[in-house]
Amino acid sequence: MKILLYIVITILFIFGNAFLRSRIEKRNFDPFQVRMESPEVSEPAESNSYGEDMEESGPSEPDLPGEAAVPSGEDFSGEAGGESVPSGEGLTGQDADAPSSSEGIFGENTDALGVSQESPVRRQDPSPWETLQQAVLQLRNSYTEYGELEGLGYQIRDGRAIITGYGGEEENITLPAVINGFAVTEIGAGAFWGNTRLKSLVSKGNIEIVGDRAFAECAELENVEIGDRISKMGRDVLSATRLRSRQQMEQGYVTLGNMLVEPPVSGEFFIPDNVTGIGADCFRENENVTQVVLPEGFLYLGEEAFAFCPNLTRAVFPAGMEEIGNGAFSWCENIVEITFEGSVRRIGDSAFEGCGQYGDITFPEGLEEIGARAFWECGQMTSIVIPGTVKKIGDGAFCNLGMLGTPQKITRLELKEGVEQVGREAFQYIMAREILLPDSLVMAGENAFTVTEEMEAAPGMYVADGVLLQYTGEETTPAVPEGVRMILGNAFRNNQNIVSVELPAGLRCIGGSAFEDCAALSWMTIPDSVEVIGDRAFANCRSLTVVDGYEEVARKGKEIFASSGMAGGE
């Protein structure tokens, strides 16, 4: 009833607004003026949060230039390692901590550079039907509900229904395809854990996510039919169930839908044709896995799927793979080859952490995110080239490449045009002779890059490829060297000495938090060449009262002067 009421109210509002707008346009409409004078009458474009659908179809301002051994044909032999101890965290909870692709670099409602876009051309207003569709979609995605249906506990979130528990007495359960108009796509962590009555569960829809221990200790469970569209599988999903025991006896391995849950205890093994993913912990601590060459059509590797496999030396990933889960190959210390035969969308947090023996990696076009600590302590790399499709590089992603105190070997670090965000300490301790950074990079965390003496273009000013990485000097009115086109995020942050900074002609971008927490900073002149100022660039600069040239900057982020002397005039 709630959602029905919301929809009715939304419809009334939309059509009332459309009627008023049409009456106004009939009185003032001039087609010649719209075509020829659009720059003066343009309307702000709707925000485009990174990774989400735009709510407008009109043009926007462009960005600045600037074998488990497991495949077919590969062998797997020997005995499996011991069972892993459950982490105690549900799959959903872990996903909540992961970097989200629905937020931009500077937060919500911004473009890739962290500022609101304005279209130079007047857009055609959407039709009432299009507006209604957009409003209903927004309403569905924001709607939250907790309830119970025939003993099934559920939650409505993010436009889908999640099964959270079961309080009934039935032995055979059929999950509905839809609850209150929302597709049932997930069985949450521990949803049926310890239900000793449950013998069979069938889903009428297509389940996409199964959380940790979803059916664990359901001793009588013999049958689970939930489709073949599972994209994420948690830990210990079928542990201590009759279904697991029967599958191990009959086929030597355990599957759930299209996911491999548990490998054979010994002997040769090839991934079945219908398996497109490997669940969390599946081969963890398996001493007999020597190589992983995944077949075509494979999509997903779960968290720590091959973690701590001491004899694993080779991993090959096919084209079209969606995700390498968090910690999937962590601390496989003897792996020497990592090959991407096509695009992989995401490399998870700590995916290859502690894998210190392999050399350079060719990252594929199409890769969008490299997680935190993904390649932490991987000491044999000599060159790092990040493709422009990567929008976010997590905290510490390539930190500590001089593993165990040995000198790091990186000579070249290049981020292609398109890379937008680099986390704190992402490339710390990399002292490459050549560092190339793109115009698209406008946000970097603290100590994202290690500065060296060769980078010092002026006292305390460390510059690489026209980008001011960091200022460590003690001057009160330092001058940024000529030729600097970008001040990277956090470059001057928390400097307590500077009163003003002389910025060079030709400067184009001041990154997010570039001058944040500079308590003594009192005035600044922004050159005409500056096109972008990122989020919180001058936040907490409590002495700042004069910023000449700010109004002429075309693209501004959020909270630029938050808690500063300029806060009232932003």
C-alpha positions as CSV (number, residue, x, y, z in Angstrom):
1,M,0.0,0.0,0.0
2,K,2.8,2.4,0.8
3,I,4.5,2.2,-2.6
4,L,1.1,2.4,-4.3
5,L,0.4,5.7,-2.4
6,Y,3.8,7.0,-3.3
7,I,3.3,6.3,-7.0
8,V,-0.1,8.0,-7.1
9,I,1.3,11.1,-5.4
10,T,4.2,11.1,-7.9
11,I,1.9,10.9,-10.9
12,L,-0.3,13.8,-9.7
13,F,2.8,15.9,-9.1
14,I,4.4,15.2,-12.4
15,F,1.3,15.8,-14.5
16,G,0.5,19.0,-12.6
17,N,4.0,20.3,-13.1
18,A,3.9,19.3,-16.8
19,F,0.6,21.2,-17.3
20,L,1.9,24.4,-15.7
21,R,5.1,24.2,-17.7
22,S,3.2,23.7,-21.0
23,R,1.0,26.8,-20.2
24,I,4.1,28.9,-19.6
25,E,5.8,27.7,-22.7
26,K,2.8,28.5,-24.9
27,R,3.0,32.1,-23.8
28,N,6.8,32.5,-24.1
29,F,7.9,30.0,-26.8
30,D,10.1,31.4,-29.6
31,P,11.7,28.7,-31.7
32,F,14.3,31.1,-33.2
33,Q,15.4,32.2,-29.7
34,V,15.8,28.6,-28.5
35,R,18.0,27.7,-31.5
36,M,20.1,30.7,-31.6
37,E,20.4,31.9,-28.1
38,S,20.7,28.7,-26.2
39,P,23.9,29.5,-24.3
40,E,22.1,32.3,-22.5
41,V,19.0,30.2,-21.7
42,S,20.6,26.9,-21.0
43,E,19.4,24.9,-18.1
44,P,21.7,23.0,-15.7
45,A,22.1,19.4,-16.7
46,E,21.1,16.8,-14.2
47,S,23.9,15.4,-12.1
48,N,25.7,12.4,-13.3
49,S,26.9,10.4,-10.3
50,Y,29.7,8.1,-11.4
51,G,28.4,4.7,-12.4
52,E,24.7,5.6,-12.3
53,D,22.3,6.2,-15.2
54,M,21.9,9.9,-16.1
55,E,18.4,11.2,-15.6
56,E,18.7,13.4,-18.7
57,S,19.6,12.4,-22.2
58,G,20.9,15.8,-23.3
59,P,24.5,16.6,-24.1
60,S,26.9,17.4,-21.3
61,E,30.1,19.3,-21.1
62,P,33.0,17.1,-22.0
63,D,35.8,16.3,-19.6
64,L,39.0,18.2,-19.7
65,P,41.6,17.0,-22.3
66,G,44.5,16.4,-21.3
67,E,45.0,-25.4,-13.6
68,A,42.7,-25.4,-10.8
69,A,43.9,-26.2,-12.2
70,V,40.4,-25.7,-13.0
71,P,39.7,-25.0,-16.7
72,S,39.0,-27.4,-19.4
73,G,42.1,-29.1,-20.4
74,E,44.1,-28.4,-17.2
75,D,44.8,-30.9,-14.4
76,F,44.1,-30.8,-10.7
77,S,45.4,-33.5,-8.6
78,G,46.1,-34.3,-4.9
79,E,44.3,-33.8,-1.7
80,A,42.6,-30.6,-0.7
81,G,43.8,-28.5,2.1
82,G,41.9,-28.1,5.3
83,E,38.6,-26.2,5.6
84,S,38.8,-22.5,6.3
85,V,37.2,-20.9,9.3
86,P,34.3,-18.7,8.5
87,S,35.1,-15.0,8.9
88,G,31.7,-14.2,10.5
89,E,30.9,-11.5,8.0
90,G,28.1,-11.9,5.6
91,L,28.6,-11.3,1.9
92,T,26.2,-8.4,1.9
93,G,28.1,-6.7,4.8
94,Q,31.4,-7.1,3.0
95,D,30.0,-5.6,-0.2
96,A,28.8,-2.6,1.8
97,D,32.4,-1.7,2.7
98,A,33.7,-2.1,-0.8
99,P,34.2,0.9,-2.9
100,S,30.9,1.8,-4.6
101,S,30.7,2.5,-8.3
102,S,27.6,4.7,-7.8
103,E,29.5,7.6,-6.3
104,G,31.7,10.0,-8.2
105,I,35.2,11.1,-7.1
106,F,33.8,14.1,-5.2
107,G,30.6,12.4,-4.0
108,E,27.1,12.2,-5.4
109,N,25.6,14.5,-8.0
110,T,28.8,15.3,-9.8
111,D,30.4,14.5,-13.1
112,A,33.7,12.7,-13.4
113,L,35.6,15.8,-12.3
114,G,33.5,16.4,-9.3
115,V,31.5,19.4,-10.4
116,S,28.0,20.0,-11.7
117,Q,27.7,20.0,-15.5
118,E,25.9,22.7,-17.4
119,S,24.8,22.0,-20.9
120,P,25.7,24.7,-23.5
121,V,22.6,23.8,-25.5
122,R,19.0,23.9,-24.4
123,R,17.7,20.4,-24.0
124,Q,14.3,19.2,-25.0
125,D,12.3,18.6,-21.9
126,P,11.4,14.9,-21.4
127,S,7.9,13.8,-22.1
128,P,5.5,13.3,-19.2
129,W,5.7,9.6,-19.8
130,E,9.5,9.7,-19.6
131,T,9.4,11.8,-16.5
132,L,7.0,9.4,-14.9
133,Q,9.2,6.4,-15.7
134,Q,12.2,8.1,-14.2
135,A,10.3,9.1,-11.1
136,V,8.9,5.6,-10.6
137,L,12.4,4.1,-11.0
138,Q,13.9,6.5,-8.4
139,L,11.0,5.7,-6.1
140,R,11.6,1.9,-6.5
141,N,15.3,2.2,-5.9
142,S,14.9,4.3,-2.7
143,Y,12.1,2.2,-1.2
144,T,12.9,0.1,1.9
145,E,10.7,-2.4,3.6
146,Y,11.0,-5.2,6.1
147,G,8.4,-7.8,6.3
148,E,7.3,-11.5,6.4
149,L,5.5,-13.6,3.8
150,E,4.4,-17.1,4.7
151,G,7.2,-17.4,7.2
152,L,9.8,-15.9,4.9
153,G,11.5,-12.8,6.3
154,Y,12.4,-10.3,3.6
155,Q,13.9,-6.9,3.0
156,I,13.2,-4.6,0.1
157,R,16.3,-2.6,-0.8
158,D,17.8,-1.1,-3.9
159,G,14.9,-2.1,-6.0
160,R,15.0,-5.8,-5.2
161,A,13.8,-8.3,-2.6
162,I,16.2,-10.1,-0.2
163,I,15.3,-13.3,1.7
164,T,16.6,-12.7,5.2
165,G,15.3,-15.7,7.2
166,Y,12.6,-18.3,7.7
167,G,10.3,-18.8,10.8
168,G,7.9,-21.4,9.4
169,E,7.7,-25.1,9.9
170,E,7.5,-26.3,6.2
171,E,10.0,-28.9,5.0
172,N,9.7,-27.9,1.4
173,I,9.9,-24.2,0.6
174,T,9.2,-22.4,-2.7
175,L,10.6,-18.9,-2.9
176,P,8.4,-16.5,-4.8
177,A,9.8,-14.7,-7.9
178,V,8.4,-11.4,-6.7
179,I,7.5,-9.8,-3.4
180,N,5.3,-6.7,-3.5
181,G,6.4,-6.0,-7.0
182,F,10.2,-6.5,-6.4
183,A,12.1,-9.4,-7.9
184,V,13.6,-11.8,-5.4
185,T,17.3,-11.9,-6.3
186,E,19.2,-12.6,-3.1
187,I,19.3,-15.1,-0.3
188,G,21.0,-13.3,2.6
189,A,23.7,-14.4,4.9
190,G,22.5,-17.2,7.3
191,A,18.9,-17.0,6.0
192,F,18.2,-20.7,6.6
193,W,21.2,-21.4,8.8
194,G,20.5,-24.3,11.3
195,N,17.0,-25.1,10.0
196,T,16.9,-28.9,10.7
197,R,13.4,-29.3,9.2
198,L,14.3,-28.0,5.7
199,K,14.6,-30.7,3.0
200,S,14.1,-28.8,-0.3
201,L,14.1,-25.2,-1.5
202,V,13.1,-24.1,-5.0
203,S,13.0,-20.6,-6.4
204,K,10.5,-19.5,-9.0
205,G,12.8,-16.6,-9.9
206,N,16.5,-16.2,-10.5
207,I,18.7,-15.8,-7.5
208,E,21.9,-13.7,-8.1
209,I,23.5,-13.6,-4.7
210,V,23.8,-16.2,-2.0
211,G,25.3,-15.0,1.3
212,D,27.7,-16.7,3.8
213,R,26.3,-19.8,5.4
214,A,22.9,-19.4,3.8
215,F,22.0,-23.1,4.2
216,A,24.8,-24.1,6.7
217,E,23.8,-26.9,9.2
218,C,20.5,-27.6,7.5
219,A,21.2,-31.3,8.2
220,E,18.2,-32.7,6.2
221,L,18.6,-30.4,3.1
222,E,18.7,-32.6,0.0
223,N,17.7,-30.3,-2.8
224,V,18.2,-26.6,-3.8
225,E,17.0,-25.2,-7.1
226,I,17.7,-21.5,-7.5
227,G,18.6,-21.1,-11.1
228,D,21.9,-20.5,-12.9
229,R,22.3,-16.8,-12.7
230,I,24.3,-16.6,-9.5
231,S,26.9,-13.8,-9.6
232,K,28.2,-13.9,-6.0
233,M,28.5,-16.8,-3.6
234,G,29.5,-16.6,0.0
235,R,31.3,-18.9,2.4
236,D,30.2,-22.3,3.8
237,V,26.9,-22.1,2.0
238,L,26.2,-25.8,2.1
239,S,28.3,-27.0,5.0
240,A,26.9,-29.8,7.1
241,T,24.0,-30.5,4.8
242,R,22.9,-33.8,3.2
243,L,23.1,-32.2,-0.2
244,R,26.8,-31.5,0.2
245,S,27.6,-35.0,1.3
246,R,25.6,-36.6,-1.5
247,Q,27.3,-34.4,-4.2
248,Q,30.7,-35.2,-2.9
249,M,29.9,-38.9,-3.0
250,E,28.3,-39.0,-6.4
251,Q,30.3,-36.5,-8.5
252,G,33.3,-35.7,-6.3
253,Y,32.7,-31.9,-6.0
254,V,29.9,-29.6,-4.8
255,T,28.0,-27.0,-6.9
256,L,25.0,-24.7,-6.3
257,G,23.4,-23.4,-9.4
258,N,26.2,-22.2,-11.7
259,M,28.7,-21.9,-8.8
260,L,31.4,-24.3,-7.7
261,V,31.2,-24.4,-4.0
262,E,33.7,-27.2,-3.1
263,P,36.4,-29.0,-5.2
264,P,37.2,-32.7,-5.2
265,V,39.2,-34.0,-2.3
266,S,41.7,-35.5,-4.7
267,G,42.2,-36.5,-8.4
268,E,42.0,-34.7,-11.7
269,F,39.4,-32.0,-12.0
270,F,37.9,-29.9,-14.8
271,I,35.4,-27.2,-14.4
272,P,32.0,-28.4,-15.6
273,D,30.5,-26.6,-18.6
274,N,27.6,-25.2,-16.6
275,V,29.9,-23.6,-14.0
276,T,30.7,-19.9,-14.5
277,G,32.0,-18.9,-11.0
278,I,33.9,-20.2,-8.0
279,G,32.6,-19.4,-4.5
280,A,34.4,-17.9,-1.6
281,D,37.2,-20.0,0.0
282,C,36.7,-22.8,-2.5
283,F,40.4,-23.7,-3.0
284,R,41.8,-21.8,0.0
285,E,45.0,-23.3,1.4
286,N,45.0,-26.1,-1.2
287,E,48.6,-27.3,-1.6
288,N,48.0,-29.2,-4.8
289,V,46.8,-26.4,-7.1
290,T,49.6,-25.5,-9.4
291,Q,47.8,-23.4,-12.1
292,V,44.5,-21.7,-12.7
293,V,43.5,-21.3,-16.4
294,L,39.8,-20.4,-16.4
295,P,37.7,-21.3,-19.5
296,E,35.7,-19.0,-21.8
297,G,32.4,-17.9,-20.3
298,F,33.8,-17.8,-16.8
299,L,32.6,-14.7,-14.9
300,Y,33.3,-14.6,-11.2
301,L,36.0,-15.6,-8.6
302,G,34.8,-15.4,-5.0
303,E,36.6,-13.9,-2.0
304,E,39.8,-15.8,-1.2
305,A,38.9,-18.5,-3.7
306,F,42.6,-19.4,-4.2
307,A,44.2,-17.6,-1.2
308,F,47.2,-19.2,0.5
309,C,47.8,-21.8,-2.2
310,P,51.6,-22.2,-1.8
311,N,52.3,-24.1,-5.0
312,L,50.2,-22.0,-7.4
313,T,52.4,-20.5,-10.1
314,R,50.1,-19.4,-12.9
315,A,46.8,-17.7,-13.4
316,V,45.1,-16.9,-16.7
317,F,41.8,-15.0,-16.9
318,P,39.5,-15.2,-19.9
319,A,37.8,-12.3,-21.8
320,G,34.5,-11.2,-20.4
321,M,35.2,-11.9,-16.7
322,E,33.4,-9.6,-14.4
323,E,35.2,-9.7,-11.1
324,I,38.2,-11.1,-9.3
325,G,37.0,-11.1,-5.7
326,N,38.6,-9.7,-2.6
327,G,41.7,-11.6,-1.6
328,A,41.1,-14.2,-4.4
329,F,44.9,-14.9,-4.8
330,S,46.2,-13.3,-1.7
331,W,49.5,-14.7,-0.4
332,C,50.1,-17.1,-3.2
333,E,53.7,-16.4,-2.8
334,N,55.0,-18.5,-5.7
335,I,52.8,-17.3,-8.5
336,V,55.0,-16.0,-11.4
337,E,52.5,-15.4,-14.2
338,I,49.3,-13.4,-14.3
339,T,47.6,-13.0,-17.7
340,F,44.4,-11.2,-18.7
341,E,43.2,-12.5,-22.1
342,G,40.5,-9.8,-22.2
343,S,38.7,-7.3,-20.0
344,V,38.0,-7.8,-16.3
345,R,35.7,-5.2,-14.8
346,R,37.0,-5.2,-11.2
347,I,40.1,-6.5,-9.4
348,G,39.0,-6.7,-5.7
349,D,40.7,-5.5,-2.5
350,S,43.8,-7.5,-1.7
351,A,43.2,-9.7,-4.8
352,F,47.0,-10.3,-5.3
353,E,48.3,-9.1,-2.0
354,G,51.6,-10.7,-1.1
355,C,52.1,-12.4,-4.4
356,G,55.7,-11.2,-4.8
357,Q,57.2,-13.3,-7.5
358,Y,55.5,-12.3,-10.8
359,G,56.7,-9.5,-13.1
360,D,54.9,-6.9,-15.1
361,I,51.2,-7.2,-15.7
362,T,49.4,-5.9,-18.8
363,F,46.1,-4.5,-17.4
364,P,43.3,-4.8,-19.9
365,E,41.2,-2.1,-21.4
366,G,37.8,-2.3,-19.9
367,L,39.1,-2.6,-16.3
368,E,37.2,-0.1,-14.2
369,E,38.5,-0.5,-10.6
370,I,41.6,-1.7,-8.8
371,G,40.8,-2.3,-5.2
372,A,42.7,-1.3,-2.0
373,R,45.9,-3.2,-1.5
374,A,45.2,-5.2,-4.6
375,F,49.0,-5.6,-5.5
376,W,50.5,-4.7,-2.1
377,E,54.0,-6.1,-1.6
378,C,54.4,-7.4,-5.1
379,G,58.1,-6.7,-5.6
380,Q,59.0,-7.9,-9.1
381,M,57.2,-5.3,-11.2
382,T,59.4,-3.0,-13.3
383,S,56.6,-0.9,-15.1
384,I,53.0,0.0,-14.2
385,V,50.7,1.2,-16.9
386,I,47.1,1.8,-15.9
387,P,44.5,2.0,-18.8
388,G,42.2,5.0,-19.0
389,T,39.1,2.9,-18.4
390,V,40.2,2.6,-14.7
391,K,38.3,5.3,-12.8
392,K,39.4,4.4,-9.3
393,I,42.6,3.0,-7.7
394,G,42.1,2.0,-4.1
395,D,44.2,2.9,-1.0
396,G,47.6,1.2,-1.0
397,A,46.8,-0.6,-4.3
398,F,50.5,-0.7,-5.3
399,C,52.1,0.2,-2.0
400,N,55.3,-1.5,-0.7
401,L,56.4,-3.0,-4.0
402,G,59.9,-3.2,-2.5
403,M,58.8,-6.4,-0.7
404,L,60.4,-7.4,2.6
405,G,62.9,-4.5,2.5
406,T,64.2,-5.2,-1.0
407,P,64.6,-2.3,-3.4
408,Q,61.6,-1.7,-5.6
409,K,62.3,-2.1,-9.4
410,I,59.7,0.3,-10.9
411,T,61.3,2.5,-13.6
412,R,58.1,3.8,-15.2
413,L,54.6,4.7,-13.8
414,E,51.9,5.8,-16.3
415,L,48.3,6.6,-15.7
416,K,46.5,6.9,-19.0
417,E,44.0,9.7,-19.7
418,G,40.7,8.8,-18.1
419,V,42.0,7.7,-14.7
420,E,40.2,9.9,-12.1
421,Q,40.9,8.9,-8.5
422,V,43.9,7.5,-6.7
423,G,43.6,6.5,-3.1
424,R,45.9,7.3,-0.3
425,E,49.3,5.6,-0.4
426,A,48.3,4.0,-3.7
427,F,51.8,4.2,-5.2
428,Q,53.8,5.0,-2.0
429,Y,57.4,4.0,-2.1
430,I,57.5,3.8,-5.9
431,M,60.4,5.9,-7.0
432,A,60.1,5.6,-10.7
433,R,62.4,7.8,-12.9
434,E,59.4,8.4,-15.2
435,I,55.9,9.3,-13.9
436,L,53.2,10.2,-16.4
437,L,49.9,11.5,-15.0
438,P,46.7,12.5,-17.0
439,D,44.6,15.6,-17.0
440,S,41.7,13.5,-15.8
441,L,43.3,12.8,-12.4
442,V,41.9,15.4,-10.0
443,M,41.8,13.5,-6.7
444,A,44.6,11.8,-4.9
445,G,44.8,10.7,-1.3
446,E,47.6,11.5,1.2
447,N,51.0,10.1,0.2
448,A,49.5,8.7,-3.0
449,F,52.9,9.2,-4.7
450,T,56.3,9.2,-3.2
451,V,58.3,12.3,-3.9
452,T,62.0,12.2,-4.7
453,E,64.8,14.7,-5.0
454,E,64.6,14.5,-8.8
455,M,61.0,15.9,-8.6
456,E,61.9,19.0,-6.7
457,A,61.2,21.8,-9.2
458,A,61.5,24.6,-6.5
459,P,62.1,24.5,-2.7
460,G,59.6,22.0,-1.3
461,M,57.7,21.8,-4.7
462,Y,57.6,18.3,-6.1
463,V,56.4,18.1,-9.7
464,A,55.9,15.2,-12.0
465,D,54.7,15.5,-15.6
466,G,53.4,19.1,-15.0
467,V,51.5,17.9,-11.8
468,L,52.3,19.4,-8.4
469,L,52.2,16.3,-6.2
470,Q,53.2,17.8,-2.9
471,Y,54.5,20.9,-1.1
472,T,56.7,20.4,1.9
473,G,58.3,23.8,2.2
474,E,58.0,26.4,5.0
475,E,57.7,29.6,3.0
476,T,54.7,31.8,3.8
477,T,54.1,32.9,0.2
478,P,55.5,30.2,-2.1
479,A,55.2,30.3,-5.8
480,V,54.1,27.3,-7.9
481,P,56.6,26.8,-10.7
482,E,55.7,27.8,-14.3
483,G,54.5,24.8,-16.4
484,V,52.4,23.2,-13.6
485,R,49.0,22.5,-15.2
486,M,47.5,20.8,-12.1
487,I,47.7,20.9,-8.3
488,L,46.9,17.4,-7.2
489,G,44.4,16.8,-4.4
490,N,46.0,17.2,-0.9
491,A,49.1,18.8,-2.3
492,F,49.2,21.6,0.3
493,R,46.8,20.1,2.9
494,N,47.4,20.9,6.5
495,N,50.3,23.3,5.8
496,Q,50.3,25.7,8.7
497,N,52.8,28.2,7.2
498,I,51.3,29.4,3.9
499,V,49.5,32.8,3.9
500,S,49.1,32.9,0.2
501,V,50.3,30.9,-2.8
502,E,51.2,32.4,-6.2
503,L,49.6,30.3,-8.9
504,P,51.1,30.2,-12.5
505,A,49.4,31.2,-15.7
506,G,48.4,28.0,-17.5
507,L,47.2,26.2,-14.3
508,R,44.0,24.3,-15.2
509,C,43.0,22.4,-12.2
510,I,43.1,22.6,-8.4
511,G,42.3,19.2,-7.0
512,G,40.0,18.2,-4.2
513,S,41.3,19.2,-0.7
514,A,44.4,20.7,-2.3
515,F,44.5,23.5,0.4
516,E,42.3,22.0,3.1
517,D,43.2,22.7,6.7
518,C,45.7,25.4,5.8
519,A,44.9,27.6,8.8
520,A,47.0,30.6,8.0
521,L,46.0,30.9,4.3
522,S,44.3,34.3,4.0
523,W,44.1,35.2,0.3
524,M,44.5,33.7,-3.2
525,T,44.3,34.8,-6.8
526,I,43.0,32.2,-9.2
527,P,44.4,32.5,-12.8
528,D,42.0,32.8,-15.7
529,S,43.3,29.5,-17.0
530,V,41.8,27.5,-14.1
531,E,38.9,25.5,-15.3
532,V,38.2,23.1,-12.4
533,I,38.3,23.4,-8.6
534,G,37.6,20.1,-6.8
535,D,35.6,19.4,-3.6
536,R,36.8,21.0,-0.4
537,A,39.8,22.6,-2.1
538,F,39.9,25.3,0.6
539,A,37.8,23.7,3.4
540,N,38.8,24.6,7.0
541,C,40.9,27.5,5.8
542,R,39.5,29.7,8.6
543,S,41.7,32.8,7.8
544,L,40.8,32.8,4.1
545,T,38.7,35.9,3.2
546,V,39.8,36.8,-0.4
547,V,39.8,34.5,-3.4
548,D,40.1,36.6,-6.6
549,G,39.0,35.0,-9.8
550,Y,36.9,32.2,-8.2
551,E,33.7,33.3,-9.8
552,E,35.1,32.9,-13.3
553,V,36.0,29.2,-12.8
554,A,33.6,27.1,-14.9
555,R,33.5,23.9,-13.0
556,K,33.3,23.8,-9.2
557,G,33.0,21.0,-6.8
558,K,31.2,20.7,-3.5
559,E,32.0,22.4,-0.2
560,I,35.0,24.2,-1.6
561,F,35.0,26.8,1.2
562,A,33.4,24.7,4.0
563,S,34.2,26.0,7.5
564,S,36.5,28.7,6.0
565,G,36.4,32.5,6.1
566,M,34.7,32.3,2.6
567,A,31.9,30.0,3.7
568,G,29.3,32.6,3.5
569,G,30.2,33.8,0.0
570,E,30.5,30.5,-1.8
